[in-house]
Amino acid sequence: MGRTIPHQIWVLTLISLLTMFVRIPSSRSQSCKLLLPVSEGFVDGRGNASSIGPGDTVCLLPGSRSWIWIRYLHGTPEAPVVIMNTIGTVAVNDFYYGIKIDSCSNIKLSGKGVNGINYGIIISDIDGGAISVEGLSTDVEIEGLEIHTTTWPGLFCKTDPDCSFTSTRDKYVLRNVSIHDNYLHDIGTEGFYIGNSFYSGVQVNCGGSDTILLPHLIRGIKVYNNVLVRTGWDGIQVSCADSSCEIYGNEIYNDSQAEEMNQMSGIIVGEGSVCDCYNNRILYGKGTGIQIHGLGGNKIYNNLIVNSGRTYLQEFPYMNGIYIGDQTTLPGKGFLIAYNTIISPKDFGIDFRSFSSTGNLFTNNIVMNYGRGLSQGSNISFQNNLSFPTLDLSWFVDPGNGNYDLKPSAPAVNTAVVVSQLNLGFDILDRNRPFALLNDVGAYECHDPSLIAIPELIGDLSMRLTVEASGQPDFLIIRYTVERHAFISIGMYDLAGQQTEIVLNSRISPGEYEKLIDVKNFASGIYILRMTDGRESVSAKVQIW
């Protein structure tokens, strides 16, 4: 009787034969130390992946499987273990979970293993949560996944405290989590559920005795460039992230479709968190655009929030553009809400309910067509906001298609005031701020070339800037004056707002200065020379022939 050939060998042999006749998309991976066939669900550092160490790659072969359980894998910060798709798309479906990351550190789960496939791992039709990071895992990156049709969250990331007392606040910190460039749609509850919601403690019955356990903290988390469409509850929730937390560049559409009370927002920065929240687009959700329940010190800026709560037909609770609560705010901490564009919130542009905080500022925001008013609450200063009870579409480039970039004629252009707490050099599209003379109000900085029609010298009493030919071919003389000690930046920009030359970037004393710059490698055209000290900007137009 001949020996039976293992299923894995048949799979590898078939793939080898196919590559002789069919062009297969190229893999991004350098090499695969372990190939995981569709018949295998475990990637186990104490079993089939015991040889996997820092810098190694586990490749998931294409096809459909029910689940993947990744456990006991450990890389290093410099050389994480990578688990990725190869050759084609990996489908995970029809189970009560999709992918579980358990008891791991310094690993990267990627669906970008094949060139030309943005989401090479697809998790769908899950009667539960699609992906979890648990079991005291830490230092995890997740990218390039499509997740849809789940009954619970698209992604869990936490280890809840229990009677083992291993994941309590004094024993464990989840560090360095990066979740980016994923696509989630039609999710039963939260899109991302990161961190325990109960910062002040969870009651657990251990040995017949009720005990209050403090959940672990998260330090160093980035949630960015994800697209979330039609979540049942909140789009993105991050809690217990008390330092180095950023939520940015995400697009969230139609959040809170299940209308579950206290679970209705595009983004919620939960209890015990200090997360900066910026460059997000939150459109057409039934909930509040952004909710903050954190420790204070949060900055919320450059966000576009459109029609938050408009399709939620109940009178209470209110659905606002931005809500700031006081659940865990530390006395003396404050909130900065700046450069946001808030269009047609069902109720208030901002509902500010933090009374423990101090120094709160709502500045340089656009709020249009609010339902109940610009604001509700107190203990916050309002400065230089453009608010109107009706919607003026003439301000924006293409609002019908969600493009709220400013037209050059909009009153928001070149009218922002300096915000000393925020040295902001970019807008929601990551374009340079300012483009012309001053920053624009709202999330967008207008980059229309017509704004460059400015005088040769623009300035005030504390700063001066001029530029002139030097008498030498291909050189210009820049002369500048400052009247106070300051950190000065001078840069040359093309009409697209891209920096082409850094002239100066240092702290200087009051005085008059002169600098010669070489422009022989510059293309012909008009450039803008811009000088700023973080509070003021002056500009000069330069013609290079």
N, C-alpha and C positions, 0 to 999 in steps of 0.2 A: 504494500500500500504506500503510495507516495505521500510525502509530508505535506500538510496543509500550509499554504502560504498565508501569513497574517494579513488582515485587512489593510493595515497601514502600508505594507509593501505594495499591495495592489494599487492603492491610491497614488503612492509616489511613482510607481511604474507608469500608471496611466498619465499622470501629469508630465512625466519625462517624454512619453510618446507624443502627447499633444503638442509639446513645444517644438517638435520636429516639423510640424505641419501647420500650426496656427500661431500667428503673432499674438503673444500675450502681453498685456500692459506691463510696463517696467515697474519693478518694485523700488521703493525708496530705501529699503533696508540694505545695510552693508552685507549682512549674512544672517542666516537663521540657524541658531544653535539647536533649536527644537521646533519641529513642524507638528502642529496639533491638528489631527484629522477631525472630520465632523463627528466621528463616532466617540470622541473623547471630550469630556466636559471639564475635567480637572486640569489645572496647571498648578501642580503641587510641589513646593520646594522641598518637601520631605518625601516625595514620591517620584512621579514621572519627570519632574523638573528639578531634581536634586543637584544636577550639574550646572544649573543656571546661577550665575553670579553677576556682580557689577559689570555693566556694559554689554551684557548678552541680550540677544533678541529672541523672543518666542514668536513664531509666525503662525497665525491662524489660517488654515486652509479654507478656501471658499466653500460655500454651501450653507445649508440650513441645519441648525441644531437647536436644542431646547434650552440649554443653559451653559454658562461657563463660570466656574468657581476658581478664582485665583487666590492662592494662599501660600504663606510662608516664603515669599520671595523678597529678597533684600538687595538693593543696589547701594550706591553711594550718591551724594549730591552731584559729584562730577561725572559719575557713570551709572545712571539709573538702569534698571532692568526694563526693557521695552517689550510690550505685548502689542502686536499689530497684525492687521490683515495683510495677506500677500496674494498675488496673482489676480484676485477679484474681490467680491463683496462677501462679507460674512453676515449671515442672517441668524438672529437669535429670537425665537418666538414660541408662543403657546405654552407658557409655563407660569409658575407663580412668582418667579423672579427671572431676570435676564442675565446680568453679570454681577458677580459678587467679588469684591476685593477685600480680603480678610487677612489680618495679621501680616501686613506687608509694609515695607518702607522703601522710599526712593524708587518708585516704579512709574512708568508712563504707559497708559492705555491709549492707543492711537488707531483711528480709522483712516489715516492718511498714508497707508503703506503702499499704495499704488498710485502712480502719477495719473492725474486726470479724474480721480474719484475723490470727491470732497468728503463723503460720508461712507466710508468703506466698512463700517460695522453698523448694522441696522437692528435695533431691538424693538419688537412690536408685539401686540396682542398679548400683553402680560396681565395676568390676574393678580396684580400686586404692584410693587415698585420695580422699575426697569433695571436700575443699577444702584449698588450700595457700596459705600466705603466704610468699613466697620472693623471690629476686632482689634482695636488699638492701632489701626493702620495710620501711617503718617507720610508726608512728603510724596504726594500723589499728583500726577498730571493726567487729565482726560481731555482728548480732542478728537474731532472728526467722527462723532457718533450721530446717527439719526435715531430718535426715540419717538415712538408714537403708539397710541391706543393702549393706554395703561389704565388700571383702576385706581392706582395710588401714585405717588410722585414719580416723576421721570428719574430723579436721582436723589438718594439719601447720602448724606456725608456726616456721620457722627457715630460715636459709640456711647450709648446711653448708660448711665450709672446703674449698677445692680448690686446684689449682695456679695459679689466677689470683691467689691471695693477697688477694682483695678483701674477703672476709668473715671474716678472722681477727680476733682480739680487739683487736689494735692498730689496726685499720682501720675497724671497723664495730660499732655498738651498735644493737640493735633496741629502740626506745623506744615507750612509751605504747600498749600493746595492750589492748583491751577486748573480751572475748568473753562475751556475756551473753544470757540469755533465748532460748536455743536448745534444741531437742529432738532428741536422738540416741537411736536404738535399733537393735539388731541390727547391731552394728559388728564387723568381723572382728578387729581388734586393739585399739589404744587408742582411746578416745573422742576425747580431745584429746592430741596429742603436741606439746608446746610447748618449744622449746629443745633443743639437742644434749645427749644423755645423757652425753657424755664430757668433763666440765669440764676434766680435767687434760690433754687432748690427744687428737687423732685422727691416726693414721698414714696418710699419703697418699704415694703414689709419684709423684714429679714428675721427669720426665726420667731415669727409671731409678734415682733415689735416693729411699729412704724418708725422709720428713720428718714430724716431729711438729708439727702445727698446732693452735693453741688456738682453739676455736670461739668465736663472738661471745657477748657477754652480752646479757641482756634487762633493761632498767631501766624500771620503771613498767608493771606488768601487773595487770589485774584479770580474774578468771574467776569469774563469779557468776550466780546464778539460772538455771543450766542444769539440764535434766533429762536423765539418761543411763540407759538401760535395756538390759541385756543386751549388755555389751561383751565381746569375746573376751579382751582383756588388761586393763590398767589402765583405770579410768574416766577419770581426769584425771592427766596427767603434766606437770610443769613443771620444767625444769632450766635451769641457767646464769642464773637470775634472781637477781642478787646484791643487788638493792635494790628497794624499793617494789613488793612483790609481795603480792597478796591473793587468796586462793581462798575464796569464801564463798557461802552461800545456795544451794548446789547440792544436787540430789537425785540420788542414784546407787543404782540397784537392779540386783542380779544381775551384778556385775562378774566378770571373770576366768573366763568360762565355758569358754574353751579350755584352761584348766589348764596354761598355758605357764609353765615354771619361770622365776622372776625377773621375771615380768610379771603379778603377781597382787596387785592392791590396788585399793581404791576411789579413793583419792587418793595419789599419790606426789609428794613434793617432792624432786626429784632433786638430783644433785651440783651444788655451787656456788650453791645457792639460799638465800635468806632470805625465806621466804614465811609470812605469818600465815595460818592455816587455821582458819576459824570458821564457825559457823551452818550447817554441812553436815549432811545426812541421808544415811547410807550404810547400806543395808539389804540383807541376804540375799545378799551377794556370796560368792564362793568364796575370795577373797583376804583379806589383812589390810585392816582398815578404812582406816587412814592410815599411810603410811610416810614417814619423814623421813630424808634422806641429805644434808642441806644444811650450810651453813657454821656454823650455830649462831645464836642470837638469835631463833629461831623461836618463835612463840606458837601453841599449838593449844588452842582453847577453844570452848565452846558447841556441840560436835558430838554428834550422835546416831549411834551405831554399833551395829547389831543383827545378830546371827547371822553375824559375819564368819568365813568359813572353815568353817562348820558342814556345808556340803554337799560340801566337799573331803575325800575319804575317805582320802587318803594320810596317813601319819604325819608325813612330812617333805616340805618344810619346814614349820615351825610357821606357823599363821595366827592372828594376834593382833588385838586391838582396835586398838592403836597400836604401831608399831615405830619406834625411833630408832636409826639406825646412825651410823657414824663415818667414812664414806668421805672427806668433805672438811671435817670439823669443824675450825674454827680454835681453837687453844689459848686457853683463857680464856673462850670463848663458852659459853652455856648454853641450855637448852630449858625452856620453861614449858608444862606440860600441866595445864589447869585447867577446871573446870565442864563436863566431858564426861559423857555418859551412855552407858555401854558395857554392852550386854546380850548375854549368851550368846556370847562369843567362843569359837572352837573350842579355842584354847590359852590364852594369857595375856591378861589385860587390857591390860598394857603389857609389851613386851619392850624393855628399854633397854640398848643396846650401844654407847653413846658413852663413851669413856674419856678423850678429849682435852678434853671440855667440863668446865665447873665451874658451880656454883650451880644445878644442875638441880632442878626442883620439880614434883612430881605432887600436886595439891591440889584439894580440893572436887569430886572426881569420884565418880560412882556406877559401880561395877563389880559386876554380878550374874551368877551362873550361869556363871562362867568354867570352862574345861575343865581346864587344868593349874595355874592359880593366878592370883592378882592380878598378880604381876609376875615377871619374870626379868631378871637383870642387876644392876648396882650403880651407884655414882656418882650416885645420885639420892635426894633427900629425899622422903619421903611424909608428907603432912600433911592430916588431916581428910578422908580419903576414906571413903566408905561402901561396903564391899565384902562380898559374901556369896556363898558357893559355890552357892547355889540361887536360884531366881527367885521374888520375892515380887510377884505381880501387883497386890496390893492398894494398892501405892504409886501406881499410874498410872491415868489417866483411861480409856483404851481401848487397851490394848497389842495386843489382837487385830487392830486396824486400824492399827497403827503409831503410835498416839498415846501417847507416853510423857510427856505433861504430868503434873505432880504433883497428887495430891489433897491437900487441906489437912491431912489427918491423917498424911501421909507424914513419916517421921523426917528427911527431907532439907530440910523447910521451915524457914526461919529458923535454919539451923544452920551456914551457911558461915562460914569465917574470912576475915579481910581478907587480900587478896593485894596487897601494895604495888607489885608489878611490873605490875599490870593494873588500871587504873581502869575497871572494867566497869560500864556503865550499862544494858545490854540483855541479853536472853536469846536463845535460838535462834529465837524467833518475833518478835524485835525489840520485845518488850515491855519496859517499864521494869524495871530492877533497882535497888534492892530494891522489892518491892511493899508489904510491911508493915514489919517492923522490920529484918531482916537479909537478905542474899542467901540464896538456896536453893542447896543442893549439887546439882550436875548441870547439864545443859544448859537446863533449863526453870525459870522463875520462876513459882511458883503465883500466880495472880491471882484466887483465889476470894474473893468479897466477905466471907466469914465471917472472914477473917484481919484485917479492919479492926476487929474487936471488941477493941481494945487500950486500955489506960488512957489518961487524958488526958495524962499526962506519962510518958515513957519516956526514960531517959538513964543516964549513968554519971558518974564523978567529973570528967571533963574537958569535958562538954558538957551544956547544959540548954536546954530549949525549952518555952515556954508560950504560950498564946493565950487572949485574953479579949475580951469586948465593950468597946468604947471609950467608950461613953456617947454616941456620935454615930451617927445612922442610917447603915447600910451600910458601917461601918468596923469593923475589928478591930485590936487591938493585939497585936503579936508581940514577946515578950521572949525574948532568948537570951543565953546566957553561954558563953564559951569560956575555957579555961585555958591555951592555948598559941597561938603564932603559927600560923596555918593559912589555907589557901584554903577558904572556906566557901561552900557552896551551900544555899540554902533554896528549896524549891518547894512549890506546892500541887498536889495530884493528886486526880482524881476516882476513883471506885471501879473504873473500868476501867483505872486506872494511867496515864491520860493527863495530862500536865502542863497545868494551866490557868493557872498564874501563876508567874513567876519573881520571888521576893521579894529574893533576894540571890545574887550570884555574884562574889565578890571576896576578896582576902586581907585579913585583919583581925588586929589585935593582941589579946592577952588582955584580957578585960573583960566588962562587962554592957552590952547594947544593947537598944534599943527601936525598933520600926518600925510605922507605921500603914499598913494596906493597905485599898484600896477594893474591896468585894465586891458592889457593887450590881448588877453585870451577871452575877453568878454565878447559875446555876439552883439552886433549893432542893435540899438533900440533904446527904449526908455527904461530907466531903473529908478528905484526909490532908495535914498539913503535915509535910514531911520536911526535916531538916537533916543535912548530911554534910560531913565533911572528907576524904573518900576512904578513911579508915581506920575511922571509926565513923559510925553513923547514929543519930539520935534522931527520934522522930515524935510528933505530937499529933493527935488527932481533932478535926475542926471540924464543927459542925452549922450550916448556913446555912438560914434559914427563908425 
